[in-house]
């Protein structure tokens, strides 16, 4: 199975090298951008203003006009998927297990408060009050509304973070009255997908797509698809994953996993396939260049081991060989409970520890993707509360090319960061920052995303967005693929 050479997805993955072995990254937010030919039109439609600051070329996403892959056809000009090469072999073209080395320099101290800023969008729009997940298209960062809310926010990352003119909103309920609340977003090089409808109203079967080359405010740029018109079962999705050609919609409290072929008509039944192989309660997914991993939200539930799908196999119930289960994480550390999203750093897959309805924890599991998925020796855990007792109850993760960030959901908890150049089990490799010290103060987050320079933390209880200046030289990790997803 083939995938595009450089579709950078900012919410989950990137690849870099760690010593002699590969290193990739992933966030719990799906934000993709791409470098293949094809550019976004200017102004409202997306091309960077050269005077605004960071542009597409600085991010490693094409020319100075911030060009992105314009369409699915651009990603696969031959029409047969041959341009979409993201298999393990493509990620290791040299055949020696190596990938471009991590740039150890230019990164900033996460504990420096001068590098952090916050901005309350609710102060100028009362309806902008709660979001979950993010997607990045190379210039704009999109934040879907959390349950009970209808405004999707868009930030121009080339403009001032704290200026009201940098933010625009779209009321999703104008498309469909049942659209109030979501659970993440995914970008495929041109289109941004809002994942998860309003589960409280039973409308998780609605999938929304925005053409980022059209005007954000134009209702005709948006398409709403009711999946029950294609495959009539009960759906409930919590985020999505893009592998360079297909978008996977991660099931939560549902037996059905859905996959959309981005080279085909969004509303055509033939563009969608469904399977129950990974049906269950998952919260987020991660792509490592070959496998899509599904993150169990409560590992104490029966059958809720980590699941993965081999994208070189068939996406059908009958191809059981394409699916495999990892170990029960509790057999490695009995105190683990459940997880919300994950990240990939080029070699290791991390899950963000959340807990469950009864308790929370800070025990981070890590899987070595070069080793056997079902072997206990391929997994390790680290209890982040050793660094700080408030390093727990995370909702998502993000990777900036060197560091993995774990996103605190509840007020009073801390952003926790792991240095992938350090020892996973060493406290000295970990550091924290308390976002409640900012003004305005934060009240917790659901998801994060990296735009090449800044890491954004997504507020779910209010409109207070938080941003960290992660590195001095803007640029996405030098990966052959930067696909991923979060929430």
PLY file of the C-alpha trace (Angstrom):
ply
format ascii 1.0
element vertex 487
property float x
property float y
property float z
element edge 486
property int vertex1
property int vertex2
end_header
0.00 0.00 0.00
1.40 3.36 -0.94
1.10 6.86 0.54
2.17 10.43 -0.24
5.75 11.41 0.29
5.17 14.37 2.56
1.78 14.89 4.02
2.61 16.40 7.37
-0.07 15.82 9.95
0.28 17.86 13.03
-1.40 15.94 15.63
0.31 12.86 15.68
3.37 12.00 13.93
6.71 12.88 12.67
9.91 11.04 12.22
13.37 11.86 13.27
16.32 9.85 14.35
17.35 8.90 17.76
20.90 7.68 17.75
21.11 4.80 15.35
17.39 4.17 15.30
14.42 6.06 13.90
12.37 8.48 15.94
8.87 9.64 15.08
6.26 11.75 16.70
2.62 12.06 17.19
0.16 14.29 18.95
-3.28 13.78 20.08
-4.41 16.24 17.63
-4.60 15.75 13.98
-3.06 18.43 11.96
-1.62 17.70 8.59
0.01 19.80 6.00
1.77 18.74 2.89
4.62 19.58 0.64
3.67 18.06 -2.69
2.84 20.44 -5.51
-0.35 22.44 -5.34
-0.89 25.70 -3.55
-3.63 27.37 -1.63
-5.06 30.54 -3.10
-4.26 33.80 -1.37
-6.11 35.75 1.27
-9.09 34.06 2.90
-8.34 30.75 1.21
-5.05 30.18 2.87
-1.80 31.37 1.29
0.58 32.91 3.81
1.22 36.61 3.79
4.97 36.93 3.31
5.07 39.79 5.77
3.19 37.87 8.44
6.07 35.77 9.72
6.42 32.02 9.45
5.52 30.70 6.01
5.20 27.29 4.43
8.82 27.12 3.41
10.00 27.78 6.94
7.91 24.83 8.08
9.30 22.55 5.41
5.98 22.52 3.63
6.81 23.80 0.19
7.58 27.24 -1.21
7.37 30.69 0.27
3.70 30.76 -0.63
3.02 28.06 1.93
1.93 25.61 -0.72
0.16 22.45 0.37
-1.09 19.42 -1.48
-4.07 20.90 -3.22
-6.21 17.85 -3.80
-6.34 14.11 -3.44
-5.44 13.95 -7.12
-2.26 15.88 -6.39
-1.38 13.30 -3.77
-1.95 10.51 -6.26
-1.57 11.82 -9.80
-1.50 8.31 -11.23
-4.84 7.52 -9.62
-3.62 4.16 -8.33
-2.16 5.10 -4.97
1.40 4.68 -6.24
2.43 8.12 -4.99
1.34 7.35 -1.45
4.36 5.56 -0.05
4.41 5.51 3.72
5.26 1.91 4.43
8.00 0.94 6.79
10.31 0.50 3.81
9.66 4.04 2.62
10.38 5.39 6.06
13.73 3.64 5.97
14.94 4.21 2.43
18.52 3.42 3.39
17.52 0.04 4.73
19.67 0.53 7.83
17.01 1.61 10.30
18.12 5.23 10.22
16.15 8.41 9.58
17.16 12.08 9.60
18.80 12.95 12.92
16.96 14.93 15.58
17.98 18.56 15.73
18.95 18.80 19.38
19.43 22.57 19.24
17.03 25.47 19.07
14.55 24.10 21.59
13.37 26.14 24.55
13.05 25.56 28.28
9.47 24.51 29.01
9.80 25.95 32.51
10.47 29.51 31.28
7.22 31.46 31.86
8.27 34.16 29.37
7.82 31.61 26.56
4.20 30.95 27.47
1.16 33.05 26.63
-2.60 32.69 26.97
-5.58 34.29 25.27
-9.28 34.08 26.09
-11.33 34.02 22.90
-14.46 33.89 25.02
-13.78 37.44 26.09
-14.83 38.72 22.67
-17.26 35.96 21.67
-19.31 34.45 24.48
-20.11 31.42 22.33
-16.43 30.51 22.03
-16.43 28.48 25.19
-14.91 25.01 24.95
-13.01 23.07 22.28
-11.47 19.64 21.77
-8.62 18.67 19.48
-7.05 20.57 16.62
-5.96 20.37 12.98
-3.24 22.38 11.21
-3.20 23.04 7.45
0.15 24.80 7.16
-1.11 28.23 8.09
-4.38 27.97 10.00
-5.04 26.03 13.17
-8.60 24.72 13.54
-10.24 23.94 16.89
-13.56 22.03 16.89
-16.15 22.84 19.58
-16.56 20.56 22.59
-19.91 19.00 23.47
-22.71 21.51 23.89
-20.94 24.17 21.81
-21.26 25.04 18.13
-18.44 27.47 17.25
-15.40 26.06 15.47
-12.43 28.42 15.93
-9.69 29.16 13.41
-6.40 30.88 14.24
-4.10 32.46 11.67
-0.73 31.27 13.00
1.05 33.97 10.98
-0.75 36.73 12.87
-0.67 37.79 16.52
-1.86 35.05 18.88
-3.43 37.61 21.23
-5.20 39.75 18.63
-8.93 39.30 18.08
-8.42 39.84 14.33
-6.35 36.63 14.16
-9.33 34.52 15.19
-12.44 33.67 13.20
-15.36 31.40 14.04
-17.87 29.29 12.16
-21.16 28.18 13.70
-21.49 24.51 12.76
-25.14 24.43 13.79
-25.90 26.50 10.68
-25.00 23.40 8.65
-27.09 21.00 10.70
-29.01 21.73 13.89
-27.67 18.52 15.44
-24.06 19.68 15.16
-23.18 20.93 18.61
-20.01 19.37 19.84
-17.22 17.27 18.35
-14.27 15.11 19.36
-11.38 16.21 17.23
-10.27 16.99 13.71
-8.07 15.60 10.91
-6.42 17.28 7.90
-5.55 15.36 4.70
-3.61 17.94 2.68
-6.65 19.86 1.49
-9.70 18.95 3.52
-10.25 19.26 7.25
-12.60 16.75 8.86
-14.48 17.37 12.09
-14.88 14.08 13.92
-17.72 13.09 16.19
-21.11 14.75 16.29
-23.24 15.31 19.36
-23.26 11.94 21.11
-25.75 13.27 23.66
-28.29 13.65 20.85
-27.28 10.42 19.14
-25.73 12.15 16.15
-22.18 10.84 16.16
-22.94 9.50 12.69
-22.42 12.97 11.21
-19.03 13.68 9.62
-18.20 17.24 8.56
-15.61 18.23 5.93
-14.22 21.68 5.13
-12.48 22.55 1.86
-9.61 24.69 3.18
-9.09 26.16 -0.29
-12.51 27.80 -0.14
-13.68 30.65 2.07
-13.93 29.58 5.70
-17.14 31.56 6.15
-18.84 30.17 3.03
-21.36 27.42 3.94
-20.78 25.81 0.53
-17.18 25.05 1.59
-18.60 22.66 4.17
-20.14 19.22 3.62
-22.08 17.21 6.19
-22.37 13.46 5.63
-24.71 11.20 7.60
-22.90 7.86 7.61
-26.11 5.96 8.37
-27.17 6.69 4.80
-24.19 4.59 3.66
-23.91 1.95 6.36
-26.80 1.90 8.81
-25.29 1.10 12.22
-24.75 3.10 15.38
-21.58 5.20 15.23
-19.58 7.00 17.87
-16.20 8.43 16.90
-13.48 10.04 18.99
-10.89 11.52 16.65
-9.42 10.36 13.39
-6.14 9.29 11.82
-4.79 10.02 8.34
-2.28 7.60 6.79
-1.56 9.53 3.59
-4.53 8.23 1.66
-7.18 7.01 4.06
-8.84 8.74 7.00
-9.77 6.40 9.85
-12.54 7.35 12.26
-11.74 5.90 15.67
-14.66 4.12 17.36
-15.80 4.89 20.88
-18.58 2.85 22.46
-19.25 1.47 19.00
-18.51 -1.81 17.23
-17.73 -0.13 13.92
-14.54 1.47 12.59
-14.99 3.58 9.44
-12.40 4.40 6.76
-12.68 6.98 3.97
-10.62 6.94 0.76
-9.55 10.55 0.17
-8.98 9.83 -3.53
-12.72 9.28 -3.97
-15.98 11.18 -3.67
-16.66 12.06 -0.03
-20.38 11.33 -0.24
-20.20 8.14 -2.34
-20.86 4.86 -0.55
-18.03 3.22 -2.51
-15.52 5.60 -0.89
-16.19 4.17 2.56
-15.37 0.82 4.13
-16.28 -0.50 7.56
-15.01 -3.18 9.90
-15.73 -4.44 13.40
-12.20 -5.79 13.91
-11.25 -2.84 16.14
-14.71 -1.95 17.40
-14.79 -0.87 21.02
-13.96 1.99 23.33
-10.95 3.86 21.98
-9.88 7.47 22.47
-7.56 8.52 19.71
-5.25 6.89 17.23
-1.68 7.12 15.96
0.00 6.24 12.64
3.67 5.17 12.55
4.17 4.92 8.79
2.74 1.44 8.49
0.48 0.67 11.43
-2.49 2.57 12.82
-2.73 2.21 16.60
-5.98 2.56 18.52
-5.73 3.86 22.09
-7.98 2.17 24.73
-9.74 4.69 26.95
-10.27 2.18 29.78
-7.83 -0.71 29.78
-9.76 -2.37 32.61
-12.66 -3.15 30.28
-12.72 -6.64 28.76
-10.99 -6.77 25.38
-9.58 -3.26 25.67
-5.96 -3.96 24.86
-4.19 -1.68 22.42
-5.15 -2.64 18.87
-3.31 -1.94 15.63
-4.04 -2.27 11.93
-1.43 -3.09 9.29
-2.19 -0.68 6.43
-0.60 -3.09 3.95
-3.43 -5.52 4.68
-7.08 -5.51 3.70
-9.49 -3.32 5.65
-12.15 -6.00 5.97
-13.41 -8.26 8.73
-12.20 -11.33 6.87
-8.52 -10.26 6.91
-7.83 -10.98 10.57
-4.11 -11.10 9.83
-4.07 -7.34 9.27
-5.13 -6.78 12.87
-3.24 -7.50 16.05
-3.60 -6.80 19.74
-0.88 -5.61 22.04
-0.54 -6.73 25.60
-2.75 -5.77 28.51
-0.75 -2.80 29.84
-1.79 -3.72 33.37
0.41 -6.82 33.11
3.41 -4.44 32.91
2.14 -1.94 35.46
-0.95 -2.89 37.42
-1.68 0.75 38.23
-2.44 1.77 34.66
-6.08 2.47 33.96
-7.00 4.16 30.69
-5.68 6.54 28.05
-6.67 9.49 25.88
-4.68 9.78 22.68
-1.02 9.24 21.94
2.07 10.30 20.04
4.78 8.80 17.82
8.36 10.08 17.84
9.80 8.14 14.92
10.39 4.95 16.81
8.29 4.89 19.96
4.54 5.05 20.37
3.32 6.74 23.56
-0.13 6.70 25.14
-1.36 9.58 27.30
-2.55 8.28 30.70
-5.95 9.59 31.68
-7.43 7.17 34.16
-11.12 6.34 34.10
-14.33 7.46 35.75
-13.06 6.37 39.17
-9.43 7.45 39.24
-6.63 9.13 37.32
-2.96 8.32 36.91
0.23 9.54 35.32
1.74 6.25 34.13
2.91 6.69 30.52
3.27 3.49 28.45
5.75 3.42 25.56
5.99 0.81 22.80
9.08 0.21 20.66
7.63 -0.05 17.14
10.70 -1.97 15.94
9.85 -4.81 18.35
7.06 -7.37 18.70
3.72 -5.74 19.47
2.47 -8.47 21.78
5.70 -8.90 23.76
5.94 -7.40 27.24
9.60 -6.67 26.57
8.62 -4.21 23.82
6.80 -2.01 26.31
7.95 0.22 29.17
6.16 2.58 31.55
7.10 5.73 33.44
5.10 7.28 36.29
5.16 11.03 35.63
3.99 11.77 39.18
7.60 11.05 40.18
8.40 14.38 38.52
5.42 16.27 39.94
2.36 14.90 41.79
0.14 16.93 39.44
1.57 15.27 36.32
-1.46 13.07 35.61
-4.94 12.94 34.05
-3.76 13.74 30.51
-5.96 14.22 27.47
-3.75 13.96 24.43
-0.09 14.29 23.49
1.99 16.27 21.00
5.48 15.97 19.49
7.68 18.87 18.31
10.56 16.95 16.75
12.37 16.30 20.02
9.97 16.53 22.95
6.70 14.74 23.67
4.12 16.87 25.52
1.37 15.37 27.66
-1.73 17.54 27.96
-3.38 18.04 31.40
-7.16 17.90 31.29
-8.09 19.17 34.74
-7.45 22.55 36.41
-4.40 22.57 38.67
-2.52 19.89 36.75
0.72 20.47 34.84
1.92 20.21 31.24
4.47 17.40 31.25
7.27 17.08 28.70
9.61 14.20 27.91
12.97 14.67 26.15
13.29 11.84 23.62
17.06 12.28 23.66
17.10 11.26 27.32
16.42 8.01 29.14
12.70 7.23 29.28
12.97 5.95 32.84
15.01 8.86 34.20
13.27 11.68 36.08
15.86 14.08 34.63
14.40 13.50 31.13
11.08 14.96 32.23
9.97 18.51 33.05
6.71 20.33 33.81
4.97 23.70 33.60
1.92 24.89 35.54
-0.38 26.74 33.09
-2.56 28.04 35.93
0.20 30.58 36.62
-0.61 32.39 33.36
-2.94 35.36 33.00
-5.60 34.63 32.03
-5.23 31.29 33.81
-6.14 28.02 32.15
-8.69 25.50 33.39
-7.52 22.39 31.59
-7.17 21.16 28.03
-8.30 18.48 25.61
-5.65 18.15 22.94
-2.58 19.97 21.63
-0.94 20.67 18.28
2.42 21.87 16.96
2.77 24.30 14.02
6.53 24.16 13.54
7.35 26.69 16.27
4.56 26.81 18.81
2.67 24.14 20.74
-1.00 25.05 21.27
-3.08 23.68 24.14
-6.83 23.42 23.54
-9.24 24.57 26.32
-12.30 22.42 26.91
-14.00 24.25 29.80
-13.60 27.82 28.56
-11.98 29.86 25.80
-8.49 30.29 27.28
-6.00 28.99 24.71
-2.39 28.53 25.81
0.67 28.64 23.56
4.30 27.66 24.20
7.21 28.89 22.07
8.92 25.51 21.63
11.83 26.34 19.35
13.69 29.29 17.84
13.98 28.05 14.25
10.52 27.29 12.94
10.24 23.97 11.12
8.43 20.70 11.21
10.48 17.56 11.90
12.34 16.36 8.77
10.25 13.27 8.29
9.31 11.26 5.24
5.78 11.32 6.64
4.17 13.38 9.36
0.78 11.84 9.56
-1.22 11.50 12.63
-4.12 12.38 14.62
-5.21 13.23 17.91
-8.39 14.41 18.80
0 1
1 2
2 3
3 4
4 5
5 6
6 7
7 8
8 9
9 10
10 11
11 12
12 13
13 14
14 15
15 16
16 17
17 18
18 19
19 20
20 21
21 22
22 23
23 24
24 25
25 26
26 27
27 28
28 29
29 30
30 31
31 32
32 33
33 34
34 35
35 36
36 37
37 38
38 39
39 40
40 41
41 42
42 43
43 44
44 45
45 46
46 47
47 48
48 49
49 50
50 51
51 52
52 53
53 54
54 55
55 56
56 57
57 58
58 59
59 60
60 61
61 62
62 63
63 64
64 65
65 66
66 67
67 68
68 69
69 70
70 71
71 72
72 73
73 74
74 75
75 76
76 77
77 78
78 79
79 80
80 81
81 82
82 83
83 84
84 85
85 86
86 87
87 88
88 89
89 90
90 91
91 92
92 93
93 94
94 95
95 96
96 97
97 98
98 99
99 100
100 101
101 102
102 103
103 104
104 105
105 106
106 107
107 108
108 109
109 110
110 111
111 112
112 113
113 114
114 115
115 116
116 117
117 118
118 119
119 120
120 121
121 122
122 123
123 124
124 125
125 126
126 127
127 128
128 129
129 130
130 131
131 132
132 133
133 134
134 135
135 136
136 137
137 138
138 139
139 140
140 141
141 142
142 143
143 144
144 145
145 146
146 147
147 148
148 149
149 150
150 151
151 152
152 153
153 154
154 155
155 156
156 157
157 158
158 159
159 160
160 161
161 162
162 163
163 164
164 165
165 166
166 167
167 168
168 169
169 170
170 171
171 172
172 173
173 174
174 175
175 176
176 177
177 178
178 179
179 180
180 181
181 182
182 183
183 184
184 185
185 186
186 187
187 188
188 189
189 190
190 191
191 192
192 193
193 194
194 195
195 196
196 197
197 198
198 199
199 200
200 201
201 202
202 203
203 204
204 205
205 206
206 207
207 208
208 209
209 210
210 211
211 212
212 213
213 214
214 215
215 216
216 217
217 218
218 219
219 220
220 221
221 222
222 223
223 224
224 225
225 226
226 227
227 228
228 229
229 230
230 231
231 232
232 233
233 234
234 235
235 236
236 237
237 238
238 239
239 240
240 241
241 242
242 243
243 244
244 245
245 246
246 247
247 248
248 249
249 250
250 251
251 252
252 253
253 254
254 255
255 256
256 257
257 258
258 259
259 260
260 261
261 262
262 263
263 264
264 265
265 266
266 267
267 268
268 269
269 270
270 271
271 272
272 273
273 274
274 275
275 276
276 277
277 278
278 279
279 280
280 281
281 282
282 283
283 284
284 285
285 286
286 287
287 288
288 289
289 290
290 291
291 292
292 293
293 294
294 295
295 296
296 297
297 298
298 299
299 300
300 301
301 302
302 303
303 304
304 305
305 306
306 307
307 308
308 309
309 310
310 311
311 312
312 313
313 314
314 315
315 316
316 317
317 318
318 319
319 320
320 321
321 322
322 323
323 324
324 325
325 326
326 327
327 328
328 329
329 330
330 331
331 332
332 333
333 334
334 335
335 336
336 337
337 338
338 339
339 340
340 341
341 342
342 343
343 344
344 345
345 346
346 347
347 348
348 349
349 350
350 351
351 352
352 353
353 354
354 355
355 356
356 357
357 358
358 359
359 360
360 361
361 362
362 363
363 364
364 365
365 366
366 367
367 368
368 369
369 370
370 371
371 372
372 373
373 374
374 375
375 376
376 377
377 378
378 379
379 380
380 381
381 382
382 383
383 384
384 385
385 386
386 387
387 388
388 389
389 390
390 391
391 392
392 393
393 394
394 395
395 396
396 397
397 398
398 399
399 400
400 401
401 402
402 403
403 404
404 405
405 406
406 407
407 408
408 409
409 410
410 411
411 412
412 413
413 414
414 415
415 416
416 417
417 418
418 419
419 420
420 421
421 422
422 423
423 424
424 425
425 426
426 427
427 428
428 429
429 430
430 431
431 432
432 433
433 434
434 435
435 436
436 437
437 438
438 439
439 440
440 441
441 442
442 443
443 444
444 445
445 446
446 447
447 448
448 449
449 450
450 451
451 452
452 453
453 454
454 455
455 456
456 457
457 458
458 459
459 460
460 461
461 462
462 463
463 464
464 465
465 466
466 467
467 468
468 469
469 470
470 471
471 472
472 473
473 474
474 475
475 476
476 477
477 478
478 479
479 480
480 481
481 482
482 483
483 484
484 485
485 486
